Amino acid sequence: MRSRNTEHPLPSINGFFGKRHTGKIEYVMGMYALLFVLVMAMVSLQILRYKADSDIAEDALAASCLAALDVDPYRYGTDHCLVINDPVHARQLFEEALRDNMRLEPDMTYSGADDFYITGKVNIDDFRIYTVDGDNVTEYAVSGYGIAESTGVYGSMKTPSGLTVRSAGAYAKISFDTYGIFDVRIRACKEAYAEMLGKPFP
């Protein structure tokens, strides 16, 4: 459209408002992109924290299993055979070590006041002791209800996690509540197996 006097084109009203509208869209899209980056950064930090907490729990559990390996020193001094004579005492040693390693109260709840990965009570879902005598492997599943004993052949006995029993060892599985993304409580499970080697494998 041209002016009647100057023959110069008049400014376009539609073009003026169109530019303003485009600028608003870019501003809104930029805000959404910034929010997306912030959310992804928070999720990444939470995942890294989960990984660190998971490593801490696994290390504490593995160390507690090692503490439970109360091997008979007299039997080992006689024929170099690693034997655990008292599976109930081994579980007691495990529970004591677990409380120390995970900073738990006697009722198995977290004893600290800082922001930690454990919330609520830590449950010992499974605890087993293994002994190897020649070609025979004995498994003792120790719980609050007593001991369940089973035997197997060397090389065929496996832990619940699928590891082959080759020497005296202790297996444990624990579970506890922890906080997930946006403070959602989830159930975490950890298991570990530790064994002692008295001599090289044949």
Disulfide bonds with the S-S distance in Angstrom:
none
